[in-house]
Amino acid sequence: MPMAGTQRSRKIGDALAMVAVAVLVIFAVFPIVWAFLISLKPEEDIVTATLTYIPRRVTFENYVAIWTRSNFPTLILNSSVVTLITVAICTVIGTLASYAVARYRFLGRRELMMFYLVIRMFPAVMIIIPLFILMRGLGLLDSRFGLALAYTTFLLPVFIWMMKGFFESVPNDLEDAARIDGASRLGAMVRVVLPLVLGGLVATAVFIAIGAWNEFLFALMLTTSTGSRTWPVGLQLMVGEFQLPWGSLAAGGIISIVPVMVLFALVQRALVRGLTAGAVKG
């Protein structure tokens, strides 16, 4: 009887947990589904006296309009280039820095990591003005590379913090064995450690890419022309004083989250592959 009661309580707990997860999933997915449904409506069917979720008439004119009658393809290209540059900088510098922090014990190591954490605690608006002056002095204002450098200032500490944990999970004995066989410290890291943390490296890089892809404040303040402006700024500038194109905004938002969904799919596969391939065999 006590065992039966325990099983019944466990089933009830599992059911409640599933209900809670389902509610959270619906809460998170509903705005995306609603935006998608709005993007399929004609403009005259969006703002009506009665609220309707399912479109009475399905049309793709909002997607055609935002892709052919605006600079949205250029905005998407700018965001892609800036994101790739940001990820490349963070991956190269962050991988070496996080490996050094994880493996070496040096004076000020703890304080350095706390400094990285404190950087994330301050709002980004505090460094906008000095960063604007610095970028203007270096001639990097209103450029893709300059915007990528600005993104690196707050995304690189996140990369180092995340990768430090992955590097610390790899036993030092593997590197010691490689160094006994003649490998250098850098060679041991590249040939032994990186394959074991490849899943974490890809997941961290994609996390950084999503942060750069969706960033708005820096892109708004540090870009002034269409040649370097990103998609979040472009969508914001579509909102006029007397005009609010809900259909085009929804279509632009749906187009913009497609790369994010693809990246999340890649994260899941790469993470599972890295955890299963990077096993220590005795």
N, C-alpha and C positions, 0 to 999 in steps of 0.2 A: 504493500500500500504506500509506504513512503516513497518508493521508487516511482510508482505511478504518478503520485502527486508532483514529484520533481520533474518528470517528463512533461506533465501537463503545464506546469509553470514555465518550463523552457519553451514549449510550443507557443504559449501565450506571449512570452517575451519576444520570441522570434517574429510572431505576427505583428506585434506592436512596432518592432524595429522596422519591419518591411513597410508598414503603413507610414511611419515617420520618414523613411527614405523616399517613398513614393511622393509624399507631400512636398518634400524638398526638391525633388526632381521636377515636379509639375510647376512649382514656384519659380524655378530657374529657367525652365524651357518655355513657359507661357509667353513672356515678352518677345522671344525670338519667333515663336509661331504666330503671334499676333502681328508682328512687323511683316512677316512673310505674307500673311493674308491681306494686310493693308497694301502691300506692294502690288498685289494682283487686282486691286480695285481701280476703276476709273476715278479721276479726281472728284467728280461730282457725287460719287457714292461714298466718299470717305467721311466728309463732314456732313452729317445728317441729323435730323431731329431725334431719330431713334437709333440706338446703338445696335449694329449688326456685326457679328464676327465673321460669318461665312459670306464671301462675295456673291452678290446676285449675278454679276457679270464678271467673268474672268478675262483679264487682259494683261498683256506684257508690254504695254506702251510705256509704262514707267521705266522699265529696264532699258528699252530702246532709246527713250529720251535721255536718260542720264548717261548712257554710253556713247551716243552719237551727237548729242546737242550740247555737251558740256566738256570740260577738261578732265572728267573723271578718269579716263584711261591714263592720262599723264600723271594724275595724282596717285593712282595705284602703282605706276612705275616708280615714281619718286619714293613712295613708302617702301617698295620692295628693295630698291637700291640702298636706301638709308638703313633698312633693317639688316641687309646682308653685310654691309660695312660694319655696323655695330656688333653683330654676332661674330664676325671675323676678328675684330679687335679684342672683344671680351674673351673669345675662345683662346687666342694665342697668349695674351697677357695673363688672363685669369687662370688658365691651366698651369702655367709655370709658377705663378704666384701662390695659388692654392696648394700646389705640390710642395713648394718650399715651406709654407706655413705648417703643413701637415707633417713633414718629415724632419725639419730642422728645429732645434730648440735654441732660440737666440733671445737676447735682451730686448724687451719691449714687444715680444710676440703677442702676449695677451692684450696689451694696450693697443696694438695695431688692429687686432680683430675687433676690439671694442670701438675703435675709431670708425671702422667700416660700418659697424652697426649703428653708431650715432649718426652717421651721414644719412641713413635711411629714416631717421626719426625726425629730421628737420624738413619742413615743407619745401618743395622745389622752388616756390615763388621767391624764397629768400635769396637764391643765387642767380635769379634771372638777370638782374641789372648788372652785377659784376661780370657775369658770363657774356652778356650782350656787349659790354665794353671790350672785354678780352677778344671776343670773336671779331669785332669791328677792327681792332688794332692789328690782328693777324690776317685780316682780309678773308676770313672764313664766314662772314655773315652772309646769309641768304645762299648757302651752298649745301649740297648733300653731305659732303664730307664733314663740314663744320657741324651740321645737325647730328651726324653720327657721333662725333666727338662729345657733343653735349649730352647725348643719350648715355654714352659710356660713363660719364661722371656719376650717375646714380645706378646704373645696371651692373657695372664691373664689381662693386662690393657685394652685390647679391650673388654674382657668379662665383666669386671667391668663397663666400660663406657656404654655398651649396656644395661646390666641388671639394672643399676641405673635408667634409664628412665622408664623401665617397673614397678619397685617397686614404683616409685614416682607417677605413674598413679593410684595406688590403694589408696582409701581414708583411712585416719588414723582412722576414726570412726569404721571401721570393726574390727581393732585390739583392739581398746579401748573396744568395746563390748565383745570381746573374753576374754580380761584380766579381765574385771569386773566379768565374769562368772568363773574366777579362772585359766585361762590359763596363762602360763608364756610367756615372750617375745618370746623365741624360739618356744614354742608351738603354739603361735598365728601366727608366721611366717610360720610354717610348715603346720598347719591345715587350715589357712584362706588365707594367702597371696599367698603362692606357687600355690595352685590350680587356682588362678586367673591369675597368670603370667606364667602358664605352657606352653602356646603357645610361649611366648617370650623366656622362658628358653630353650625350645627345639630348637627354631630357632637360638638362640645364640650359643648353644652347637654345632649345625651342622655347623654354620659358622666357629667356632673354629676348628672343625674337618676337614673342607675343607682346612683351612690354614695350618694345620699340615700335611695333606695328600700331599699337593703340594709343601711343603717347600724343597728347594734344597741346599742353601748355608750352613746352619748349618749341614745338613746331609753329605755334601761333606767334610767338615773340621773336623767333630767330629767322623766319622766312617772310619774304614780302612779295615774291613773284611766283608765277605758276611753274617756273622751271625747277623749283626746289620745294614747293609746298606739298604737304602730304594729304592723304585722304580725310583724316578727321577735321583738319582745318578747312578743306574744300567743302565738306558737308556743312560745317558751321557757317561758312560764308554764303551758302545757298539760302539761308534764312534772311529774308528782307524785312524792312520795317512794316510793310503792309502785305506781305506774302509769306506763306508758310507751305511749301510744296510737300505735303505729307507723303504722297505717293513716291515721289522721286527720292526723298530722304529715306523712306523705308527700303526702296530698291537699292539705294547706295549702301545702306547698312547691311543688307543681306549679301550683296556682292563682297563686301569687305570682310565678313566673317567666314566666308568660304575658305580662304587660306588658313585661318585659325583652326577651323575644324580639321583640315587636312593635317596640319602640324600636330594636333592632339592625337590623331590616328597614328602618325609616325612615332610620336613619343611612346605610345603604348607598345607598339611592336618592338621598337628599339630597346625599351627598358626591359621587356621580358627576355628578348634575345641576349642582352648584356648580362642579365642575372643568371640565365641558364648556361651561357657559354663560359662565363668567368667563374668557374668553380675551382676550388683548391682540391687537388686529388692527392691522396696519400699513397 
